[in-house]
Amino acid sequence: MLAGLPGMPDVSWQALALLLLAALVAGWVDAVVGGGGLVQLPALLLALPAATPVQVLATNKLSGVWGTSIAAVTYARKLPRRPRATGVLVLSAGAGSALGAALASFVPPGLFTPLVLVLVVLIGVVTVAKPQMGLLERHRVRDVSFGALLAGTGVGVGIWDGVFGPGTGTLFVFALVGLAGYQFLTATGLARIANAVTNLAALAVFTLQGAPLWTLGLMMGALNLLGGWLGARTAIARGSAFVRVVFLVVVGGLALRLAWDLFA
């Protein structure tokens, strides 16, 4: 047991090993296409039955922000730079996440789950029905309209992240592919940068509330960082076709998770 350390809950070595493995896998999945929370959050809920919901969410963010950040840096270094698109997406996503966090206590969570479940199923159907989508870059609008599209994407997905959270990176990727016309690989790189900003904003709020379990979160963060670095390099090496396959797997997992939350 490591429960004597500050910010370390009373967990067994087996539970700790599960959490560290989940953090590694979540970092890889999140770096490739988003959706790492689908792996990490259930593991935290299983291993920490006595923790409050806000402690679980805060520790998940503390761990996940490391993998998201290293993936964002890796993509920024390896892929062509798009400063204007990145700036618009980051600023709008940060604003949307802050707005979502402010609205979270006023919006019934049950309102969002069925709507997003329908959206995620449609995302999967459209991606399967259009096998060439996201393999080539085809922007549908230009100039001011394109900037407005990116800003709308940032605000909309940012609000989702602030109110609910899971699947944020996946929604970013689909919006950037399906609406903006980016390749899957480029969209994933932009999504990682935007998601890193929303994660940092949420972590700042949780820190002010004193919610994160710091020792556990940082231990998981080290494995999440490794997973994020490996995932970003894998995606860059394998290209958009590989990212598309992982995207469909994650979309399926997100749909099952939302359906469970809705009907269980």
Backbone as CSV, one residue per row, in Angstrom:
resi,resn,N_x,N_y,N_z,CA_x,CA_y,CA_z,C_x,C_y,C_z
1,MET,0.831,-1.198,0.000,0.000,0.000,0.000,0.875,1.261,0.000
2,LEU,0.369,2.309,-0.651,1.061,3.593,-0.669,0.173,4.689,-0.091
3,ALA,-0.800,4.286,0.707,-1.807,5.231,1.177,-1.225,6.291,2.099
4,GLY,-0.038,6.083,2.669,0.549,7.065,3.568,1.057,8.310,2.864
5,LEU,1.210,8.262,1.559,1.697,9.411,0.813,0.577,10.424,0.605
6,PRO,0.917,11.735,0.600,-0.126,12.754,0.376,-0.770,12.569,-0.999
7,GLY,-2.085,12.640,-1.032,-2.784,12.527,-2.309,-2.800,11.127,-2.870
8,MET,-2.535,10.122,-2.000,-2.540,8.733,-2.453,-3.634,7.978,-1.713
9,PRO,-4.671,7.510,-2.400,-5.751,6.791,-1.720,-5.295,5.403,-1.290
10,ASP,-6.125,4.768,-0.514,-5.843,3.419,-0.019,-6.209,2.406,-1.102
11,VAL,-5.234,2.074,-1.938,-5.460,1.130,-3.025,-4.450,-0.007,-2.919
12,SER,-4.852,-1.177,-3.396,-3.951,-2.317,-3.401,-2.946,-2.178,-4.534
13,TRP,-1.890,-2.992,-4.469,-0.905,-2.988,-5.548,-1.537,-3.435,-6.855
14,GLN,-2.475,-4.359,-6.781,-3.151,-4.822,-7.995,-3.962,-3.690,-8.639
15,ALA,-4.683,-2.936,-7.796,-5.467,-1.812,-8.312,-4.559,-0.736,-8.886
16,LEU,-3.423,-0.500,-8.220,-2.477,0.502,-8.728,-1.921,0.073,-10.075
17,ALA,-1.593,-1.206,-10.218,-1.092,-1.702,-11.502,-2.140,-1.528,-12.593
18,LEU,-3.415,-1.787,-12.260,-4.502,-1.580,-13.223,-4.573,-0.121,-13.654
19,LEU,-4.461,0.790,-12.706,-4.548,2.217,-13.020,-3.373,2.680,-13.886
20,LEU,-2.188,2.187,-13.589,-1.020,2.579,-14.382,-1.116,2.032,-15.804
21,LEU,-1.578,0.796,-15.946,-1.760,0.219,-17.277,-2.836,0.991,-18.043
22,ALA,-3.935,1.327,-17.359,-5.005,2.088,-18.002,-4.499,3.451,-18.453
23,ALA,-3.652,4.088,-17.644,-3.108,5.399,-18.009,-2.223,5.298,-19.256
24,LEU,-1.430,4.225,-19.346,-0.576,4.033,-20.514,-1.416,3.845,-21.777
25,VAL,-2.401,2.953,-21.703,-3.262,2.686,-22.864,-4.069,3.926,-23.227
26,ALA,-4.591,4.623,-22.219,-5.382,5.828,-22.467,-4.551,6.896,-23.163
27,GLY,-3.293,7.030,-22.756,-2.417,8.014,-23.401,-2.214,7.696,-24.872
28,TRP,-2.040,6.411,-25.175,-1.838,6.002,-26.577,-3.093,6.260,-27.396
29,VAL,-4.243,5.804,-26.883,-5.503,5.979,-27.608,-5.805,7.463,-27.809
30,ASP,-5.631,8.245,-26.763,-5.950,9.667,-26.837,-5.057,10.378,-27.851
31,ALA,-3.802,9.980,-27.927,-2.885,10.625,-28.867,-3.205,10.270,-30.311
32,VAL,-3.700,9.066,-30.535,-3.984,8.639,-31.913,-5.264,9.272,-32.436
33,VAL,-6.313,9.284,-31.591,-7.591,9.771,-32.126,-8.499,10.378,-31.059
34,GLY,-8.062,10.476,-29.816,-8.919,10.966,-28.753,-9.707,9.834,-28.120
35,GLY,-10.326,10.113,-26.982,-11.140,9.097,-26.324,-10.414,8.317,-25.248
36,GLY,-9.264,8.811,-24.786,-8.545,8.101,-23.734,-9.326,7.989,-22.441
37,GLY,-10.241,8.936,-22.212,-11.062,8.879,-21.012,-11.947,7.650,-20.945
38,LEU,-12.238,7.059,-22.104,-13.039,5.831,-22.131,-12.305,4.679,-21.471
39,VAL,-10.971,4.757,-21.434,-10.150,3.716,-20.809,-9.853,4.078,-19.354
40,GLN,-9.479,5.319,-19.125,-8.956,5.726,-17.827,-10.049,5.948,-16.779
41,LEU,-11.159,6.586,-17.172,-12.215,6.875,-16.205,-12.830,5.610,-15.595
42,PRO,-13.205,4.601,-16.407,-13.747,3.381,-15.790,-12.755,2.712,-14.840
43,ALA,-11.468,2.760,-15.179,-10.463,2.155,-14.300,-10.410,2.891,-12.964
44,LEU,-10.489,4.216,-12.995,-10.481,4.993,-11.755,-11.729,4.712,-10.923
45,LEU,-12.868,4.621,-11.578,-14.111,4.338,-10.863,-14.067,2.957,-10.211
46,LEU,-13.465,1.987,-10.908,-13.371,0.627,-10.382,-12.393,0.545,-9.217
47,ALA,-11.250,1.233,-9.348,-10.195,1.126,-8.338,-10.427,2.027,-7.129
48,LEU,-11.229,3.079,-7.291,-11.429,4.046,-6.202,-12.916,4.170,-5.851
49,PRO,-13.534,3.111,-5.340,-14.976,3.162,-5.056,-15.338,4.178,-3.979
50,ALA,-14.373,4.535,-3.105,-14.668,5.467,-2.017,-14.438,6.925,-2.408
51,ALA,-13.839,7.168,-3.570,-13.538,8.545,-3.987,-14.803,9.256,-4.439
52,THR,-14.829,10.566,-4.252,-15.962,11.357,-4.716,-15.870,11.519,-6.232
53,PRO,-16.997,11.792,-6.902,-16.958,11.994,-8.360,-15.982,13.081,-8.784
54,VAL,-15.915,14.183,-8.028,-15.026,15.271,-8.425,-13.564,14.859,-8.261
55,GLN,-13.252,14.019,-7.269,-11.878,13.526,-7.125,-11.493,12.633,-8.301
56,VAL,-12.431,11.796,-8.745,-12.167,10.920,-9.886,-11.944,11.747,-11.143
57,LEU,-12.824,12.720,-11.397,-12.691,13.564,-12.585,-11.400,14.367,-12.546
58,ALA,-11.081,14.911,-11.381,-9.876,15.734,-11.259,-8.610,14.905,-11.457
59,THR,-8.579,13.707,-10.878,-7.399,12.845,-11.021,-7.273,12.362,-12.460
60,ASN,-8.383,12.116,-13.113,-8.364,11.749,-14.531,-7.758,12.870,-15.369
61,LYS,-8.146,14.115,-15.089,-7.587,15.257,-15.820,-6.103,15.428,-15.511
62,LEU,-5.729,15.251,-14.238,-4.322,15.404,-13.851,-3.444,14.404,-14.589
63,SER,-3.914,13.185,-14.729,-3.166,12.178,-15.475,-3.198,12.467,-16.973
64,GLY,-4.397,12.728,-17.497,-4.559,12.860,-18.939,-3.893,14.062,-19.549
65,VAL,-3.721,15.131,-18.773,-3.152,16.343,-19.348,-1.702,16.132,-19.793
66,TRP,-1.002,15.179,-19.152,0.391,14.924,-19.526,0.487,14.265,-20.894
67,GLY,-0.332,13.246,-21.121,-0.319,12.579,-22.418,-0.798,13.477,-23.530
68,THR,-1.858,14.259,-23.255,-2.382,15.174,-24.261,-1.343,16.219,-24.634
69,SER,-0.634,16.738,-23.631,0.346,17.794,-23.881,1.540,17.286,-24.685
70,ILE,2.079,16.104,-24.319,3.227,15.590,-25.072,2.820,15.216,-26.483
71,ALA,1.590,14.721,-26.659,1.103,14.414,-28.000,0.960,15.687,-28.817
72,ALA,0.438,16.760,-28.192,0.292,18.034,-28.890,1.646,18.564,-29.343
73,VAL,2.647,18.474,-28.471,3.996,18.937,-28.828,4.576,18.093,-29.961
74,THR,4.389,16.781,-29.883,4.916,15.887,-30.924,4.292,16.177,-32.276
75,TYR,2.961,16.329,-32.311,2.287,16.658,-33.572,2.746,18.019,-34.097
76,ALA,2.872,18.993,-33.207,3.275,20.336,-33.627,4.670,20.330,-34.252
77,ARG,5.539,19.457,-33.759,6.895,19.387,-34.291,6.982,18.616,-35.593
78,LYS,6.142,17.585,-35.756,6.266,16.683,-36.893,5.378,17.045,-38.080
79,LEU,4.221,17.690,-37.829,3.283,17.999,-38.902,3.467,19.446,-39.360
80,PRO,3.022,19.778,-40.585,3.093,21.161,-41.058,2.355,22.092,-40.101
81,ARG,2.950,23.253,-39.825,2.348,24.195,-38.880,1.192,24.953,-39.530
82,ARG,0.126,25.102,-38.768,-1.057,25.848,-39.228,-1.419,26.838,-38.119
83,PRO,-0.629,27.910,-37.987,-0.798,28.802,-36.832,-2.164,29.472,-36.762
84,ARG,-2.723,29.877,-37.911,-4.010,30.567,-37.869,-5.116,29.622,-37.410
85,ALA,-5.185,28.436,-38.022,-6.210,27.462,-37.636,-6.034,27.045,-36.185
86,THR,-4.787,26.831,-35.761,-4.530,26.419,-34.381,-4.961,27.496,-33.405
87,GLY,-4.628,28.758,-33.718,-4.992,29.860,-32.827,-6.494,30.001,-32.664
88,VAL,-7.221,29.954,-33.782,-8.681,30.081,-33.721,-9.285,28.927,-32.920
89,LEU,-8.814,27.719,-33.182,-9.375,26.541,-32.518,-9.077,26.563,-31.022
90,VAL,-7.845,26.922,-30.650,-7.450,26.921,-29.247,-8.238,27.970,-28.454
91,LEU,-8.325,29.186,-28.986,-9.019,30.258,-28.265,-10.503,29.943,-28.111
92,SER,-11.119,29.462,-29.179,-12.555,29.167,-29.113,-12.824,27.962,-28.214
93,ALA,-11.941,26.952,-28.247,-12.122,25.779,-27.388,-11.971,26.153,-25.918
94,GLY,-10.997,27.000,-25.612,-10.829,27.454,-24.229,-12.052,28.207,-23.735
95,ALA,-12.589,29.093,-24.584,-13.788,29.846,-24.210,-14.983,28.911,-24.038
96,GLY,-15.127,27.955,-24.955,-16.236,27.016,-24.857,-16.146,26.151,-23.620
97,SER,-14.934,25.702,-23.280,-14.756,24.864,-22.096,-15.099,25.634,-20.827
98,ALA,-14.671,26.900,-20.766,-14.997,27.731,-19.603,-16.509,27.927,-19.496
99,LEU,-17.158,28.181,-20.637,-18.610,28.352,-20.641,-19.303,27.063,-20.214
100,GLY,-18.823,25.930,-20.721,-19.414,24.653,-20.341,-19.283,24.376,-18.862
101,ALA,-18.101,24.683,-18.297,-17.901,24.482,-16.865,-18.850,25.355,-16.052
102,ALA,-19.092,26.588,-16.540,-20.011,27.489,-15.842,-21.449,26.987,-15.923
103,LEU,-21.787,26.326,-17.040,-23.152,25.855,-17.235,-23.406,24.482,-16.617
104,ALA,-22.322,23.786,-16.273,-22.432,22.377,-15.882,-23.418,22.160,-14.742
105,SER,-23.421,23.073,-13.765,-24.287,22.875,-12.605,-25.742,23.220,-12.886
106,PHE,-26.003,23.870,-14.028,-27.375,24.279,-14.345,-28.046,23.373,-15.374
107,VAL,-27.243,22.594,-16.099,-27.786,21.772,-17.177,-27.946,20.340,-16.693
108,PRO,-29.134,19.762,-16.762,-29.314,18.354,-16.353,-28.456,17.429,-17.216
109,PRO,-27.569,16.621,-16.602,-26.708,15.739,-17.387,-27.489,14.809,-18.310
110,GLY,-28.697,14.399,-17.883,-29.503,13.498,-18.690,-29.935,14.099,-20.011
111,LEU,-29.855,15.429,-20.129,-30.239,16.073,-21.376,-29.234,15.804,-22.481
112,PHE,-27.960,15.701,-22.113,-26.897,15.604,-23.105,-26.660,14.183,-23.603
113,THR,-26.755,13.205,-22.713,-26.378,11.846,-23.076,-27.129,11.302,-24.286
114,PRO,-28.470,11.375,-24.336,-29.155,10.838,-25.519,-28.825,11.595,-26.798
115,LEU,-28.649,12.918,-26.698,-28.317,13.705,-27.883,-26.943,13.323,-28.431
116,VAL,-25.974,13.178,-27.541,-24.622,12.853,-27.992,-24.547,11.409,-28.456
117,LEU,-25.340,10.512,-27.859,-25.371,9.126,-28.331,-25.824,9.083,-29.790
118,VAL,-26.878,9.816,-30.114,-27.343,9.879,-31.504,-26.251,10.460,-32.399
119,LEU,-25.587,11.521,-31.919,-24.518,12.146,-32.703,-23.372,11.174,-32.968
120,VAL,-22.965,10.426,-31.936,-21.843,9.495,-32.080,-22.193,8.365,-33.048
121,VAL,-23.425,7.846,-32.963,-23.849,6.803,-33.904,-23.820,7.341,-35.335
122,LEU,-24.302,8.563,-35.536,-24.264,9.173,-36.871,-22.827,9.346,-37.351
123,ILE,-21.935,9.734,-36.445,-20.514,9.881,-36.799,-19.967,8.555,-37.320
124,GLY,-20.256,7.464,-36.601,-19.778,6.152,-37.034,-20.347,5.745,-38.380
125,VAL,-21.647,5.985,-38.581,-22.298,5.612,-39.836,-21.710,6.405,-41.000
126,VAL,-21.555,7.715,-40.816,-21.009,8.552,-41.888,-19.580,8.147,-42.221
127,THR,-18.770,7.859,-41.202,-17.369,7.487,-41.441,-17.270,6.173,-42.202
128,VAL,-18.121,5.209,-41.841,-18.120,3.919,-42.548,-18.630,4.093,-43.979
129,ALA,-19.671,4.925,-44.143,-20.283,5.104,-45.461,-19.383,5.869,-46.436
130,LYS,-18.427,6.620,-45.911,-17.528,7.403,-46.767,-16.087,6.972,-46.500
131,PRO,-15.661,5.869,-47.098,-14.336,5.319,-46.785,-13.170,6.227,-47.161
132,GLN,-13.391,7.190,-48.054,-12.306,8.091,-48.453,-12.252,9.357,-47.596
133,MET,-13.262,9.544,-46.748,-13.293,10.744,-45.916,-12.107,10.769,-44.953
134,GLY,-11.402,11.868,-44.953,-10.285,12.036,-44.044,-8.966,11.480,-44.538
135,LEU,-8.966,10.868,-45.729,-7.706,10.360,-46.273,-7.011,11.412,-47.119
136,LEU,-7.801,12.344,-47.681,-7.261,13.483,-48.423,-7.827,14.759,-47.832
137,GLU,-7.080,15.847,-47.952,-7.531,17.118,-47.391,-8.355,17.867,-48.428
138,ARG,-9.621,18.127,-48.082,-10.514,18.847,-48.993,-11.318,19.853,-48.180
139,HIS,-10.855,21.088,-48.137,-11.578,22.120,-47.403,-12.800,22.558,-48.197
140,ARG,-13.932,22.604,-47.521,-15.184,22.915,-48.204,-15.463,24.408,-48.279
141,VAL,-14.911,25.194,-47.363,-15.077,26.646,-47.376,-13.723,27.288,-47.139
142,ARG,-13.621,28.577,-47.408,-12.346,29.273,-47.305,-12.483,30.559,-46.499
143,ASP,-11.322,31.126,-46.154,-11.202,32.461,-45.580,-12.073,32.642,-44.330
144,VAL,-12.934,33.700,-44.348,-13.705,34.045,-43.152,-14.636,32.911,-42.747
145,SER,-15.281,32.293,-43.715,-16.206,31.204,-43.413,-15.483,30.027,-42.766
146,PHE,-14.258,29.753,-43.226,-13.488,28.649,-42.657,-13.105,28.963,-41.210
147,GLY,-12.708,30.212,-40.949,-12.393,30.612,-39.581,-13.597,30.500,-38.670
148,ALA,-14.773,30.875,-39.184,-16.007,30.773,-38.395,-16.339,29.311,-38.108
149,LEU,-16.080,28.445,-39.082,-16.327,27.021,-38.899,-15.429,26.451,-37.802
150,LEU,-14.148,26.826,-37.818,-13.223,26.364,-36.785,-13.616,26.904,-35.415
151,ALA,-14.012,28.188,-35.374,-14.415,28.787,-34.102,-15.657,28.097,-33.553
152,GLY,-16.618,27.810,-34.429,-17.818,27.106,-33.995,-17.507,25.716,-33.469
153,THR,-16.568,25.045,-34.141,-16.138,23.718,-33.678,-15.513,23.809,-32.294
154,GLY,-14.621,24.784,-32.118,-13.954,24.949,-30.831,-14.921,25.237,-29.707
155,VAL,-15.851,26.162,-29.937,-16.817,26.528,-28.897,-17.739,25.340,-28.587
156,GLY,-18.266,24.707,-29.631,-19.216,23.612,-29.428,-18.614,22.433,-28.688
157,VAL,-17.446,21.975,-29.144,-16.814,20.827,-28.498,-16.261,21.223,-27.132
158,GLY,-15.798,22.481,-27.015,-15.313,22.967,-25.722,-16.410,22.953,-24.673
159,ILE,-17.624,23.364,-25.052,-18.756,23.322,-24.123,-19.015,21.884,-23.672
160,TRP,-18.979,20.953,-24.646,-19.160,19.539,-24.295,-18.118,19.090,-23.280
161,ASP,-16.872,19.509,-23.463,-15.804,19.115,-22.551,-16.048,19.693,-21.162
162,GLY,-16.511,20.944,-21.106,-16.754,21.558,-19.814,-17.924,20.952,-19.074
163,VAL,-18.968,20.566,-19.807,-20.181,20.022,-19.180,-20.040,18.542,-18.858
164,PHE,-19.426,17.775,-19.797,-19.428,16.315,-19.659,-18.032,15.733,-19.738
165,GLY,-17.365,15.824,-20.890,-15.954,15.424,-20.970,-15.604,14.273,-21.877
166,PRO,-16.037,13.017,-21.570,-15.593,11.872,-22.359,-15.914,12.005,-23.845
167,GLY,-14.934,11.675,-24.686,-15.136,11.733,-26.129,-14.818,13.075,-26.755
168,THR,-14.284,14.020,-25.962,-13.999,15.359,-26.495,-13.049,15.296,-27.688
169,GLY,-11.957,14.571,-27.542,-10.984,14.490,-28.634,-11.574,13.856,-29.877
170,THR,-12.414,12.844,-29.688,-13.050,12.174,-30.819,-13.998,13.121,-31.554
171,LEU,-14.753,13.922,-30.805,-15.649,14.894,-31.429,-14.856,15.966,-32.177
172,PHE,-13.739,16.395,-31.603,-12.867,17.351,-32.298,-12.412,16.768,-33.637
173,VAL,-11.946,15.529,-33.616,-11.419,14.906,-34.839,-12.501,14.816,-35.903
174,PHE,-13.691,14.339,-35.526,-14.736,14.195,-36.539,-15.148,15.545,-37.110
175,ALA,-15.298,16.558,-36.265,-15.690,17.874,-36.760,-14.642,18.431,-37.720
176,LEU,-13.377,18.242,-37.402,-12.311,18.766,-38.257,-12.201,17.981,-39.563
177,VAL,-12.565,16.691,-39.531,-12.547,15.877,-40.753,-13.842,16.075,-41.542
178,GLY,-14.974,15.859,-40.880,-16.252,15.851,-41.571,-16.748,17.221,-41.985
179,LEU,-16.453,18.251,-41.194,-16.933,19.594,-41.499,-15.870,20.458,-42.165
180,ALA,-14.661,20.445,-41.594,-13.605,21.314,-42.118,-12.838,20.692,-43.282
181,GLY,-12.866,19.354,-43.404,-12.226,18.707,-44.542,-10.767,18.351,-44.364
182,TYR,-10.284,18.312,-43.114,-8.891,17.928,-42.883,-8.715,16.413,-43.014
183,GLN,-7.472,15.987,-43.245,-7.135,14.575,-43.140,-7.227,14.143,-41.676
184,PHE,-7.411,12.839,-41.456,-7.495,12.340,-40.093,-6.243,12.692,-39.289
185,LEU,-5.074,12.556,-39.890,-3.835,12.809,-39.155,-3.719,14.273,-38.768
186,THR,-3.991,15.188,-39.707,-3.939,16.618,-39.414,-4.977,16.991,-38.372
187,ALA,-6.192,16.433,-38.525,-7.255,16.720,-37.563,-6.881,16.254,-36.160
188,THR,-6.237,15.092,-36.069,-5.822,14.579,-34.764,-4.794,15.502,-34.121
189,GLY,-3.845,15.997,-34.913,-2.851,16.928,-34.386,-3.488,18.206,-33.854
190,LEU,-4.388,18.799,-34.628,-5.091,20.003,-34.176,-5.943,19.708,-32.942
191,ALA,-6.606,18.547,-32.943,-7.459,18.188,-31.813,-6.646,18.026,-30.534
192,ARG,-5.439,17.442,-30.634,-4.616,17.269,-29.441,-4.251,18.622,-28.841
193,ILE,-3.903,19.593,-29.687,-3.525,20.912,-29.182,-4.708,21.577,-28.490
194,ALA,-5.895,21.539,-29.145,-7.082,22.143,-28.552,-7.485,21.430,-27.266
195,ASN,-7.402,20.108,-27.263,-7.794,19.324,-26.092,-6.837,19.549,-24.924
196,ALA,-5.558,19.782,-25.226,-4.599,20.092,-24.163,-5.003,21.371,-23.436
197,VAL,-5.483,22.357,-24.193,-5.917,23.621,-23.594,-7.153,23.413,-22.717
198,THR,-8.140,22.662,-23.219,-9.347,22.429,-22.415,-9.020,21.613,-21.159
199,ASN,-8.097,20.667,-21.280,-7.707,19.875,-20.104,-7.013,20.730,-19.053
200,LEU,-6.121,21.604,-19.496,-5.412,22.481,-18.566,-6.385,23.429,-17.860
201,ALA,-7.361,23.940,-18.604,-8.346,24.834,-17.999,-9.151,24.102,-16.933
202,ALA,-9.588,22.876,-17.261,-10.364,22.099,-16.289,-9.519,21.738,-15.067
203,LEU,-8.254,21.380,-15.304,-7.381,21.019,-14.187,-7.157,22.212,-13.263
204,ALA,-7.060,23.417,-13.834,-6.891,24.612,-13.007,-8.085,24.801,-12.071
205,VAL,-9.284,24.578,-12.599,-10.493,24.708,-11.779,-10.497,23.645,-10.680
206,PHE,-10.179,22.407,-11.036,-10.164,21.329,-10.052,-9.103,21.589,-8.969
207,THR,-7.967,22.154,-9.362,-6.907,22.435,-8.401,-7.353,23.476,-7.387
208,LEU,-8.057,24.508,-7.855,-8.585,25.523,-6.944,-9.571,24.913,-5.955
209,GLN,-10.251,23.845,-6.371,-11.195,23.151,-5.504,-10.511,22.130,-4.593
210,GLY,-9.200,21.910,-4.797,-8.475,20.932,-3.993,-8.866,19.498,-4.258
211,ALA,-9.319,19.210,-5.489,-9.887,17.895,-5.785,-8.880,16.824,-6.214
212,PRO,-7.800,17.150,-6.953,-6.959,16.066,-7.472,-6.272,15.248,-6.368
213,LEU,-6.161,13.947,-6.608,-5.322,13.081,-5.778,-3.929,13.130,-6.389
214,TRP,-3.077,13.990,-5.875,-1.866,14.393,-6.590,-0.864,13.258,-6.789
215,THR,-0.585,12.502,-5.763,0.418,11.441,-5.913,-0.025,10.406,-6.931
216,LEU,-1.257,9.939,-6.808,-1.780,8.959,-7.756,-1.863,9.561,-9.158
217,GLY,-2.359,10.783,-9.260,-2.506,11.419,-10.562,-1.182,11.617,-11.280
218,LEU,-0.145,11.977,-10.540,1.167,12.175,-11.165,1.817,10.851,-11.549
219,MET,1.601,9.809,-10.729,2.102,8.483,-11.099,1.447,8.012,-12.397
220,MET,0.125,8.164,-12.471,-0.572,7.797,-13.700,-0.151,8.703,-14.846
221,GLY,0.091,9.974,-14.534,0.491,10.923,-15.567,1.784,10.540,-16.254
222,ALA,2.721,9.947,-15.500,3.988,9.526,-16.103,3.750,8.455,-17.166
223,LEU,2.852,7.510,-16.877,2.532,6.459,-17.856,1.683,7.022,-18.995
224,ASN,0.801,7.954,-18.671,-0.026,8.584,-19.697,0.835,9.379,-20.672
225,LEU,1.861,10.047,-20.139,2.793,10.792,-20.989,3.514,9.853,-21.951
226,LEU,3.991,8.714,-21.433,4.661,7.735,-22.287,3.711,7.234,-23.373
227,GLY,2.475,6.910,-22.989,1.486,6.451,-23.959,1.183,7.512,-25.000
228,GLY,1.070,8.771,-24.576,0.815,9.855,-25.512,1.937,10.041,-26.513
229,TRP,3.173,9.932,-26.043,4.334,10.067,-26.938,4.371,8.929,-27.952
230,LEU,4.145,7.711,-27.468,4.142,6.558,-28.371,2.982,6.633,-29.363
231,GLY,1.806,7.043,-28.882,0.643,7.123,-29.752,0.800,8.143,-30.856
232,ALA,1.330,9.316,-30.520,1.532,10.353,-31.532,2.531,9.899,-32.590
233,ARG,3.611,9.277,-32.160,4.609,8.801,-33.119,4.046,7.674,-33.992
234,THR,3.210,6.810,-33.392,2.586,5.736,-34.169,1.673,6.309,-35.240
235,ALA,0.835,7.282,-34.859,-0.096,7.881,-35.811,0.638,8.581,-36.943
236,ILE,1.697,9.317,-36.612,2.468,10.033,-37.643,3.131,9.045,-38.591
237,ALA,3.633,7.945,-38.039,4.313,6.948,-38.874,3.333,6.165,-39.748
238,ARG,2.133,5.878,-39.231,1.186,5.022,-39.953,0.234,5.809,-40.857
239,GLY,-0.019,7.084,-40.572,-0.817,7.915,-41.463,-2.312,7.896,-41.196
240,SER,-3.058,8.604,-42.046,-4.494,8.825,-41.842,-5.316,7.546,-41.937
241,ALA,-4.932,6.597,-42.784,-5.704,5.359,-42.906,-5.716,4.597,-41.583
242,PHE,-4.576,4.547,-40.906,-4.490,3.888,-39.602,-5.325,4.632,-38.571
243,VAL,-5.219,5.963,-38.562,-5.978,6.767,-37.609,-7.475,6.560,-37.812
244,ARG,-7.903,6.422,-39.064,-9.326,6.213,-39.359,-9.837,4.922,-38.716
245,VAL,-9.054,3.859,-38.778,-9.457,2.575,-38.186,-9.587,2.721,-36.667
246,VAL,-8.584,3.332,-36.028,-8.643,3.522,-34.583,-9.821,4.421,-34.218
247,PHE,-10.073,5.428,-35.049,-11.195,6.332,-34.816,-12.511,5.567,-34.752
248,LEU,-12.724,4.653,-35.693,-13.970,3.877,-35.717,-14.092,2.993,-34.474
249,VAL,-12.992,2.415,-34.021,-13.016,1.593,-32.805,-13.404,2.447,-31.597
250,VAL,-12.801,3.635,-31.488,-13.086,4.520,-30.355,-14.519,5.028,-30.409
251,VAL,-15.013,5.362,-31.601,-16.408,5.795,-31.740,-17.357,4.697,-31.267
252,GLY,-17.067,3.441,-31.633,-17.879,2.327,-31.163,-17.860,2.211,-29.644
253,GLY,-16.673,2.379,-29.044,-16.563,2.325,-27.583,-17.311,3.464,-26.911
254,LEU,-17.225,4.653,-27.501,-17.933,5.800,-26.941,-19.446,5.599,-27.014
255,ALA,-19.933,5.050,-28.133,-21.368,4.782,-28.277,-21.848,3.788,-27.216
256,LEU,-21.065,2.732,-26.986,-21.430,1.742,-25.970,-21.432,2.358,-24.576
257,ARG,-20.433,3.200,-24.304,-20.367,3.866,-22.990,-21.579,4.768,-22.778
258,LEU,-21.936,5.565,-23.755,-23.080,6.468,-23.628,-24.382,5.687,-23.498
259,ALA,-24.504,4.592,-24.271,-25.702,3.766,-24.179,-25.834,3.143,-22.790
260,TRP,-24.709,2.731,-22.227,-24.720,2.172,-20.859,-25.162,3.233,-19.856
261,ASP,-24.583,4.459,-19.975,-24.971,5.534,-19.071,-26.458,5.857,-19.194
262,LEU,-27.011,5.743,-20.398,-28.392,6.124,-20.647,-29.385,5.073,-20.167
263,PHE,-29.063,3.794,-20.407,-30.044,2.744,-20.161,-29.789,1.922,-18.903
264,ALA,-28.551,1.919,-18.399,-28.242,1.050,-17.248,-28.873,1.610,-15.974
